[in-house]
Each structure stands twice: as structure tokens, then as C-alpha cells.
Amino acid sequence: MLPQNKFQDVIFTILMAAVMVYAMICYNISLNVGGMQNFVFLAAFKEMIIMLPVAVAIELIFVGKLAQKLAFRFVTPGKDPMIMTILGISAMSVVLMCPCMSLVATFLFKDAGFEFIAVWIETTIKNFPMALCWQIFFAGPVVRGIFGFFVKKFSKNSMVEVKKAA
């Protein structure tokens, strides 16, 4: 299920950003230490305090609408199957978010110095395949499922309360 209003969009964005940011931080820490280790799962929360609000802000201010515009250049909502619209928007979100978040991470967490641009590009290239696969095959379906469950649950509760009040 996709958000139907601004409030739902903000909630959906926070959920999606949390799942994506946490996974990508774990991935990057693992790359830095030479592989996945148990400590990574807790260490990621330190960076998440910074990166989650940044991701939410970038998505709400810049990426959300632009990702839709880009996706709608090759899919038509209502005409194409819903899954194609979802995949188009998801892919375009990664295309836009990955370089943005890699830029922020390079600035905050990598001692790039004079090699800043090269390190940013390298970080983006390393992150993109993971971000795209994680979004398409895990984060997207899981977050849409959780979001849809709660939207339906609260919609039913709202309908029951409306009927009781009438």
C-alpha cells in the first residue's frame, strides 16, 4: 500500500528511511571492518541518530516528488500494473537517495580530505547495488506490508468509531 495523504507520506517515509538507513549503515560498517560482525548491529545505531533525520528530510523535501516525476516518465499509474509503478518509484528513489546519502556519509564519517569527490563517488558506487536490491527485495515489500496493515487497522477503527457516534 502506498501513502494516500501527507500524514501517511511522512509516516511511510520515516518507516522506509529507518529500514533503509539502518541496513545501509550496517553494510558500510561491515565494508569498513572487513565483513559482518555482531558488533555492527549495535554500532549502526550511533550513526542512525544522525543519518535517519537527514534521510527523512532529503526524501520529504527533495527526492519524493522528483522520484515520482522520473518514474512517471516510463510508467503510467492506472494504466501500467501497480507493481510497475511501485518498482519505478522505488528505483528512482534509490537513484536519487544513494548519491545524496553517500555524500552526507562521506562528509560526516570518512576522512576524505582532498580526495573528497573520489571517495564520494566510490562510496556511491559501492552503496548503489546494495541499496537498490535492499529496497526492491526487502525494505520496500516489508515496509509497504507493515504500513498497509496499520492503515487498514486504523481505518477500520475509525469506521467503527464513526458508526458508534452516529
C-alpha positions in Angstrom: 0.0 0.0 0.0 1.2 3.5 -0.8 0.5 6.7 1.2 -2.7 8.5 0.3 -2.2 11.8 2.1 0.7 14.0 3.5 0.4 12.5 7.1 0.7 9.0 5.7 3.5 10.1 3.4 5.5 11.3 6.4 4.9 8.1 8.4 5.7 5.9 5.4 8.9 7.9 4.8 10.1 7.6 8.4 9.5 3.8 8.3 11.2 3.3 4.9 14.1 5.6 5.8 14.6 3.7 9.1 14.8 0.3 7.4 17.0 1.6 4.6 19.3 3.7 6.7 19.9 1.0 9.3 20.7 -1.6 6.6 23.0 0.7 4.7 24.9 1.8 7.8 25.3 -1.9 8.8 26.6 -2.6 5.2 29.1 0.3 5.3 30.4 -0.5 8.7 30.9 -4.1 7.5 32.8 -2.9 4.5 35.0 -0.8 6.7 35.8 -3.6 9.1 36.3 -6.3 6.5 33.0 -8.2 7.0 29.8 -8.5 9.0 30.4 -8.9 12.8 27.9 -8.9 15.7 29.0 -5.5 17.0 27.9 -3.9 13.7 24.2 -4.2 14.6 24.6 -2.1 17.7 27.2 0.3 16.2 24.9 1.2 13.5 22.5 2.9 15.9 25.1 5.6 16.7 25.2 6.7 13.0 21.5 6.2 12.6 20.8 9.0 15.1 22.4 11.4 12.6 21.5 9.7 9.3 17.8 9.0 9.8 16.7 12.6 10.2 18.9 13.6 7.2 17.3 10.8 5.1 13.8 11.7 6.1 14.4 15.4 5.3 16.0 14.7 1.9 13.2 12.4 1.0 10.4 14.7 2.1 11.9 17.9 0.7 13.6 16.8 -2.5 13.5 13.2 -3.5 9.9 12.1 -3.1 8.3 14.2 -5.7 11.3 14.1 -8.1 11.4 10.2 -7.9 7.7 10.1 -8.9 8.2 12.5 -11.8 11.2 10.4 -13.1 9.3 7.2 -12.6 6.2 8.5 -14.4 8.4 9.1 -17.5 8.4 5.3 -18.1 5.3 4.1 -16.1 1.8 5.4 -16.1 -0.2 5.0 -12.9 -3.6 3.5 -13.6 -2.5 2.2 -17.0 0.5 0.1 -16.1 0.3 -2.6 -13.4 0.6 -1.2 -9.8 3.8 -3.3 -9.2 5.5 -1.5 -12.2 4.6 1.9 -10.7 5.9 0.8 -7.2 9.1 -0.5 -8.7 9.6 2.6 -10.8 9.2 4.9 -7.9 11.4 2.7 -5.7 14.2 2.5 -8.3 14.1 6.3 -8.9 14.2 6.9 -5.1 17.4 4.8 -4.8 18.9 6.6 -7.9 18.4 9.9 -6.1 18.9 9.0 -2.4 22.0 6.9 -2.8 24.3 9.7 -4.1 22.7 12.2 -1.6 23.2 9.9 1.4 26.6 8.8 0.3 27.6 12.5 0.1 26.4 13.1 3.6 28.2 9.9 4.9 31.4 10.9 3.1 31.3 14.3 4.6 30.5 13.1 8.2 32.2 9.8 8.5 35.0 9.5 6.1 38.3 11.4 6.3 38.4 12.1 2.6 40.3 15.4 2.6 41.5 16.4 -0.8 40.1 13.2 -2.3 36.5 14.0 -1.2 34.9 13.8 -4.7 36.7 10.5 -5.4 35.7 9.0 -2.0 32.1 10.2 -2.5 31.9 8.6 -6.0 33.4 5.4 -4.7 31.0 5.3 -1.7 28.1 5.8 -4.1 29.2 3.1 -6.4 29.7 0.6 -3.5 26.3 1.5 -2.0 24.1 1.6 -5.1 23.8 -2.1 -5.8 23.1 -2.9 -2.1 20.6 0.0 -1.8 18.7 -1.0 -4.9 18.5 -4.7 -4.1 17.6 -4.0 -0.4 14.9 -1.5 -1.5 13.3 -3.7 -4.2 13.5 -7.1 -2.5 13.3 -6.4 1.3 12.7 -2.9 2.6 10.0 -1.9 0.1 7.8 -5.0 0.4 8.2 -5.2 4.2 7.6 -1.5 4.9 4.6 -1.4 2.5 3.2 -4.5 4.2 3.6 -3.0 7.7 2.3 0.4 6.5 -0.7 -1.2 4.8 -1.5 -3.3 7.9 -1.6 -0.2 10.1 -3.5 1.9 7.6 -6.2 -0.7 7.3 -6.3 -1.3 11.1 -6.7 2.4 11.9 -9.1 2.9 9.0 -11.3 0.1 10.4 -11.1 1.5 13.9 -12.0 4.9 12.6 -15.0 3.5 10.8 -16.2 1.7 13.9 -15.9 4.9 15.9 -17.8 6.8 13.3 -20.6 4.2 13.2 -20.8 4.3 17.1 -21.0 8.1 17.1 -23.9 8.1 14.5 
